[in-house]
Amino acid sequence: MLAFSTCWNNSRHTDGEEMIDEILELGFDTLELSHGMTVAKLPGIKRAFAANKFKCIGVHNYFPSPTEVMIDAPDAFEFSSDNKNERDKAFRETLKTLEMAHEFGAYYVVLHMGSVATMPHKKWTGALTKKLSTGEQLTGEYADDKIECVKRREKHGPRYFDRAIDTLERLIEPAKKAGVKLAIESRSRYEDVPDEIEMIQLQDYFKDCPQIGYWHDFGHVGLKHNLGLLDHDQWLGKMAPHLIGAHLHDVRWPKRDHRVPFTGELPYDDLLKHFKPEMPFTWELSPTCKTEHILPAAKLWRQKYHETQKLP
């Protein structure tokens, strides 16, 4: 199933219905209502939904954006925070998202879980990415830095992961009432929670809970693949039993994601074998992506993968 995220054009509109209409012109009638959405756009979105202009397949936390957050910041409040008040705030704002998801008849809610506060991004994944950009990925220094990053993540990660799990447990019953699945998203920064080991632990911990599953982000995992932190195909093979769906976009070497599919280096033919045809593939594109590039890519995607209802 193909869907399209409002993250592409949210920032260009003040009226929610006009935002929806622009996406409909691309040929998508199934949408994910994404983070960064101001409350002021909700009336227009609700008008469009009431008029049956679109179907809502999913919602991305936080939706709408907390009123005190003035920018698009899905990580403004983290489940893993050292500050209990922030963790409680993250929980309360997620409850609001679940209420909105229920109102729009969504199937899933995408969640970010947090990060390891003792590992500032610029010093760790950011520094590795900078070396990657200058072609240093095969040097001994890069290998040493990557090993040190992994060691520090393993040392400091558990307490942040445990906090995130505690918050997630509190969300299971509200998710049941809302009739949605909690889709735990793969992240692009190694400091984010959960990392790959933790994601496996999380899915195993909640293996008997149908409300929780794995949300694959092609671009995020593609960036980690480029860093040498995982193998994209092997990772999807491990997570296939837990898959709910995916954010679909492409990656241009070494670090630019949220590109239009087929304009980067991701090997879709190899990766899509892990998905069932009915799973949602939600196009999550940067606002810089142009309509004239999206239209032919969407046509090609349908021809290759969806018009026959088969995946490689």
C-alpha positions in Angstrom: 0.0 0.0 0.0 1.4 3.4 -1.0 0.9 6.4 1.3 2.4 9.9 1.5 3.6 11.9 4.5 2.6 15.5 5.1 6.1 16.2 6.2 6.8 17.0 2.5 4.6 20.1 2.3 3.5 20.9 5.9 5.9 23.9 6.1 4.6 25.5 2.9 0.9 25.8 4.1 -1.1 27.6 6.7 -4.3 25.8 5.7 -4.6 22.1 6.3 -7.0 21.4 3.5 -4.8 23.1 0.9 -1.9 21.0 2.2 -3.9 17.9 1.6 -5.0 19.0 -1.8 -1.4 19.5 -3.0 -0.6 15.9 -2.0 -3.7 14.6 -3.7 -2.5 16.2 -7.0 0.5 13.8 -6.8 -1.8 10.8 -7.1 -1.8 9.7 -3.5 -5.1 9.5 -1.6 -3.7 7.7 1.5 -1.7 9.9 3.9 0.4 9.8 7.1 -0.3 12.9 9.2 3.2 13.8 10.3 4.9 15.7 13.2 5.4 19.4 13.1 1.7 20.1 12.4 0.3 23.2 14.1 -3.1 23.1 15.7 -4.1 25.9 13.3 -4.0 23.4 10.4 -6.3 20.9 12.1 -9.7 22.4 11.0 -8.6 22.2 7.3 -7.4 18.6 7.7 -10.6 17.6 9.3 -12.7 19.3 6.6 -10.7 17.3 4.0 -11.1 14.1 5.9 -14.9 14.7 6.4 -15.2 15.2 2.7 -13.6 11.8 2.1 -10.7 13.4 0.2 -8.1 11.2 1.8 -7.6 8.1 4.0 -5.3 8.3 7.0 -3.1 5.2 7.3 -1.0 6.6 10.1 0.1 9.4 12.3 3.6 10.4 13.4 4.1 11.5 17.0 3.8 14.3 18.0 0.6 15.2 16.2 -0.4 18.0 16.5 2.9 19.6 17.6 2.9 20.6 21.3 1.8 24.3 21.5 5.0 25.4 23.3 7.2 23.9 20.6 7.7 26.5 17.9 9.6 24.4 15.4 9.1 20.9 13.8 10.7 18.9 16.7 9.5 15.2 17.0 12.1 14.7 19.7 11.2 17.7 21.8 10.2 15.4 24.6 11.9 12.0 25.0 10.7 8.8 26.5 14.2 8.2 27.7 14.9 11.6 29.3 16.9 11.9 32.5 14.1 14.3 33.6 10.9 12.6 34.8 8.8 15.6 34.1 9.9 15.4 30.4 9.1 11.7 30.3 5.7 12.4 31.7 5.2 15.2 29.2 6.2 12.8 26.4 3.6 10.4 27.6 0.9 13.0 27.8 1.6 14.4 24.3 1.6 10.9 22.9 -1.8 10.3 24.4 -3.0 13.3 22.4 -1.5 11.8 19.3 -3.3 8.5 19.9 -6.6 10.4 20.3 -6.0 12.1 16.9 -5.0 8.8 15.3 -8.3 7.3 16.5 -10.3 10.3 15.2 -8.7 9.9 11.7 -9.0 6.1 11.7 -5.3 5.5 11.5 -3.7 2.1 11.5 -0.4 3.0 13.1 1.4 5.7 15.1 5.1 6.1 14.5 7.1 6.7 17.7 10.6 8.0 18.5 11.8 6.6 21.8 14.6 9.0 22.7 18.3 9.2 22.9 21.4 8.6 25.1 21.9 12.0 26.6 25.6 11.3 27.5 26.5 10.9 23.9 26.2 14.2 22.0 25.6 13.6 18.4 28.4 15.8 17.0 31.0 13.9 19.0 29.9 10.4 18.0 27.7 9.6 14.9 28.2 13.1 13.6 32.0 12.8 13.8 31.9 9.4 12.0 29.6 10.9 9.3 32.1 13.7 8.8 34.9 11.3 8.2 32.7 9.3 5.9 32.1 12.5 3.9 35.8 13.0 3.4 36.5 9.4 2.4 38.1 8.2 5.6 35.9 5.2 6.2 38.7 2.7 5.4 41.2 4.3 7.7 42.4 2.9 11.1 41.3 6.1 12.8 37.7 5.6 11.5 37.7 2.0 12.7 39.0 3.1 16.1 36.4 5.8 16.4 33.6 3.5 15.4 34.6 0.9 18.0 34.8 3.5 20.7 31.3 4.8 19.7 29.9 1.3 20.0 31.6 0.7 23.4 30.3 3.9 24.8 26.8 3.2 23.5 26.8 -0.2 25.1 27.9 1.2 28.4 25.5 4.1 28.6 22.5 2.9 26.7 20.7 0.5 29.1 19.3 3.1 31.5 17.9 5.2 28.7 16.4 2.1 27.0 14.8 1.0 30.3 13.2 4.4 30.7 11.8 4.3 27.2 10.4 0.8 27.8 8.7 2.0 30.9 6.9 4.8 29.0 6.0 2.5 26.1 4.4 0.0 28.6 2.1 2.8 29.7 1.0 3.4 26.2 -0.2 -0.1 25.4 -3.7 0.2 26.8 -4.3 3.7 25.3 -3.2 2.3 22.0 -5.7 -0.6 22.3 -8.5 1.9 23.0 -7.4 4.0 20.0 -7.3 0.9 17.8 -3.7 1.6 16.5 -0.4 -0.2 16.4 2.6 1.5 18.0 5.3 1.5 15.3 8.8 1.8 16.8 10.9 3.5 14.2 14.5 2.7 13.2 16.6 5.8 13.7 19.6 7.2 11.9 21.8 8.3 14.8 23.6 5.6 16.8 22.9 7.6 20.0 19.2 7.2 19.5 17.1 4.7 21.4 16.6 2.0 20.5 19.8 0.9 18.7 19.7 -2.3 16.7 20.4 -4.6 19.7 17.8 -2.8 21.8 15.3 -2.9 19.0 15.6 -6.7 18.9 15.3 -6.8 22.7 12.2 -4.5 22.6 10.4 -6.6 20.0 11.2 -9.8 22.0 10.0 -8.1 25.2 6.7 -7.2 23.6 6.4 -10.4 21.4 3.0 -11.2 22.9 1.7 -7.7 22.5 0.0 -7.1 19.1 -0.1 -3.4 19.7 3.7 -3.0 19.2 5.8 -3.6 16.1 8.8 -2.4 14.1 8.7 0.6 11.7 11.4 0.5 9.1 12.8 3.8 7.8 14.7 3.0 4.6 16.8 6.2 4.7 17.7 6.0 8.4 18.9 2.4 8.1 20.6 3.3 4.8 22.7 5.9 6.6 23.8 3.4 9.3 24.6 1.0 6.5 26.9 3.6 4.9 28.6 4.1 8.3 29.3 0.4 8.5 27.2 0.0 11.6 24.9 -2.6 10.1 24.0 -4.4 6.8 20.7 -3.1 5.5 19.5 -6.4 3.9 20.6 -8.5 6.9 18.9 -6.1 9.3 15.6 -6.3 7.5 15.8 -10.1 7.5 16.1 -10.1 11.3 13.2 -7.6 11.7 10.8 -9.1 9.1 8.7 -10.9 11.7 8.0 -7.6 13.4 7.4 -5.3 10.5 4.4 -3.0 10.4 5.5 -0.9 7.4 8.1 1.6 6.3 9.0 5.2 5.6 10.1 5.1 2.0 12.8 7.5 0.7 16.3 7.2 -0.9 19.8 8.0 0.2 22.5 9.8 -1.7 26.0 8.9 -0.6 27.0 9.4 2.1 24.5 11.1 4.3 21.6 12.7 2.4 18.3 10.9 3.0 14.7 11.7 2.4 15.4 11.8 -1.3 12.9 10.8 -4.0 13.0 7.0 -4.6 15.2 5.9 -7.5 17.4 9.1 -7.1 19.9 7.5 -4.7 21.7 4.2 -4.1 19.2 2.1 -2.1 18.8 -1.4 -3.6 15.0 -1.7 -3.4 14.8 -4.9 -5.4 16.9 -6.6 -2.7 15.3 -5.0 0.3 11.6 -5.3 -0.6 11.6 -9.1 -0.4 11.3 -8.7 3.4 7.9 -7.0 3.1 4.4 -8.2 2.5 2.5 -6.4 -0.3 -0.2 -5.1 2.0 2.2 -3.3 4.3 2.1 0.5 4.1 5.0 2.1 2.2 4.8 5.8 3.3 6.8 8.2 1.2 8.5 10.5 3.6 10.2 13.1 1.5 12.2 16.3 2.2 10.4 19.6 1.5 13.2 20.2 -1.0 12.0 17.3 -3.3 10.3 18.6 -6.4 6.9 17.6 -7.8 8.5 17.0 -11.2 10.7 14.3 -9.7 8.1 12.8 -7.4 5.5 12.1 -10.2 7.7 9.9 -12.4 9.2 8.1 -9.4 5.7 7.3 -8.1 4.6 6.0 -11.5 7.7 3.8 -11.8 7.3 2.5 -8.2 3.7 1.4 -9.0 4.8 -0.2 -12.3 7.6 -2.1 -10.6 6.2 -3.1 -7.3 2.5 -2.4 -6.8 0.4 -2.6 -9.9 0.9 -6.4 -9.9 0.5 -6.5 -6.1 3.8 -8.4 -5.9 7.1 -7.5 -4.3 10.4 -9.1 -5.3 
